[in-house]
Amino acid sequence: MSRVLVTFLRHGRSLSDDLRVHEGRYDAPLTEVGRAQAQQRLAEFRTKQFHFDRIISSPLQRARAVAELMSEGLGVPLELDPDWMEQDNGKIAGLPYEEAEQRFPRPLFRSPYEKPFDGTGESEWETYTRAARAVQNLVNRGAGSYLVVAHGKILNCALWAIFGLSPSNGTPSLRFSFADLGYAVLEYRPDRHTWHLDRFEMGFNSLANPLEVAPPQPS
């Protein structure tokens, strides 16, 4: 029976975390903490004998750096796919949190079709449909094991698409809390069109020791 095995992996701590600015399309590099987190995850994947036929990564450098480390460390070919980039957050990319809140306060209601930041960036629906397309392209590769290195929001959108949730009536209430180097392992069976979430590891707490597991996040 053919199977598609998918591991979704979020990048590690980046410079934007240290600067306390909005990330999104702000192309911040990994920090040394982020690299240490990636090395720890690589060691785990080796110990547990994770096998991948291909690594697919967002081209943003905080994800690409993790993907390159995994590619070299596991001996797996790597390709970049812009569909796995983080949500385009328009004018708030790179802005400090407090400044962004003052300039672009969140309204009580926002349509999922609305570009959120003064008419810039991607709407929820645009991000979701891009993630759904990325999942379809992944499945269409056929049987194999794939590691996708990307970002928290786009990975949530991919999982929502897989499990039949959509932002049609607002952002889905189910949230997957990917911390630094958090990952999810899934299996897709094309003959039955069934997905199984086999494992979810939240990841490391970037604000503490780079190898400390993150605590549960508020919903």
N, C-alpha and C positions, 0 to 999 in steps of 0.2 A: 504494500500500500504506500503510495507517495504521500509524503508529509512535507509541510513547510514549517521549519522551526525558526522562530524570530526572537531575538533578544534586543529589547530597547534599553539603551544605556544613556543616562544623562551625563553631561560634562561635569567637571569638578569646579572648585572655587576659582573665580576669576577676579581680575582687577576691579571690575565694577562692584563686586561684593565689598572689597576693601574701601572703595571710594563712596559706597552707599549711593549709587546712582542706578537709574533704570537701565536694564540691559536691552532685551529685545534685539534690535538690529545694531545696537552699539557694539562694535566688534572688539570687545575687551579680550586680552590674552589670559591664559591660565596664570595663576600665581604659583609660587613654589609649593604652597600647601596643596593646590590643585594637582600639581604633578605628583606629589607624594600620594595623594588619594588614588590617582590613576595607576601608579606603580603597585599599590596595595591591591587594587582590584585585578590588575593583570596577574599578580601572584596567585590570587584566589582562583581565577579562571584556569591557570595552569595546573594548580593543585587538584581542582575538580575536573580536569580534563575536558573543559568546554571545547567544542570543535565548531569552527565556522568555515564555510566555503568562501564567504566574501564579507567584507566590512563596507558599510555604506554610511557616509557621514555628511552632516551639514558642513558647508564650506566656511562657516564662521570659525575664527581661529580657536576659540575656547573648546569647541567640539572637535575640530580637525586635529588639534594637538593630541587629544586623547585617542582619537582614531589612529593617528600615525604611530603612537606608542603601542597600541594594541596590534596594529598591522605588523610592525617590526618584531614585537615580542612573541606573537603567535604564528608568524610566517604566513599571513593571510593577505591576499590582495585587497587594496582599498580603492574605492571610488567616491567622488564627491557628488552630491545630488542637492541642488538648491531647494527642492521641495521639502527638505528636512530642516531648512532654516527656521529660526524662531519667528514668532509672530512679528510682523512689521508694526512697531509701536510709534511710528511717525515722529511727531515733535517732542515726545518725552524721552526718546532714546538719548542716554547719556546725561539726563537731567537729575540732579539730586532729588530724593524722594519728596522733601518738604517743598521745594520749588515747583515740582510737577503738580503737587496737590493744590498749591495756591493758584497756579496758572490754568490747570485743567481739572477742576474738582469733579468728582464722579457724580453724575446725575442720579436721581432716584430710579429712573428707568432709562434703558438704552436699547433700541431695537438691535437685534443681531445682525441686521443689514447695514447698520450705521458705522461709518468710519469714526473711531472714537475720539481722536485728539485734534480738534479743530479741523475736522475733515481730512485728516492725514492718517496714514497707517492702514492696516487691514481691519475689516470688520470681523466679528466672531465667525460669521458665515464663510467669509473668504478664507480664513485660516483653517476652518474645519474642512472645507471642500478640498483645499490643497493637501491636507493630511490624508483625507480619504483617497485622493488620487495616488499619493505616495504609497499607501497600503496596497492599493490595487496593483500598482507597478511592482511592488515587492512580491506579491502572490504570483503574478504573471511570470516571474522568473522561473517558476517551477520548483520541484522538490529540491530541498537543500536546507542549510542552516545559515542564517544571516544575522549579523550584528549591526544594528543601526545605532549610531552615536549622534545624539541630537540634544534637544532642549525641553524644559519642563512643559511649556504650553503646547508645543506641537506634538509632543508625545502623549499628552492628555487627549488632544484632539484625535490622534490616531487610535487610541484605545476607545474613545467614545464612538468613533466610526465602526470599529470592530464589533463593539457590543450593542450597536443599534441605537445609540443615544445621539441627539443632535441639538444644536442651539436654536431650533425653530421657536421654542417658547422661553428663551433665555438660556444662560449657561447651564449645562447639566449639573445637577446637584452632586453627582458622584465625582470626586476628585482624587486623583492618584498623586500622592505626595512624594514626588521624586526629589530627594535631597542630592547632595553631591555624589556622583558616581552611583546613584540609585539605579536599579535595573529591574526589568520585568521579562520573564521568559514565557513565551506563548507557543502553542502548536496549532497549526491549521490543517484540517483534513479536507482536501478539495472534493473527494468523492461524496462527502456528507455535508459539505459547507458548514463545518463546525469549528469553532475556536475554543481552545482551552487555555486559561491562564494558569500555568503550572507553578509559577514562583514570582514573588514580588519582594525585593529587598529595597528598603527605603533609601539607604545610603549613609554617608558620613555627615557629621555635624561640622559645617565649615567654620563655625564661630569658636570651636574649641580645638581639641587635639585632632589632627587630620585623620586619625584612625578611629575616632569615637563615633559610635552609631548615633544617628540623629534621633531625637525623641519624637513621639507622635505630634503631628502638626494640627492646629485647630482647623475646623472645617469652614 
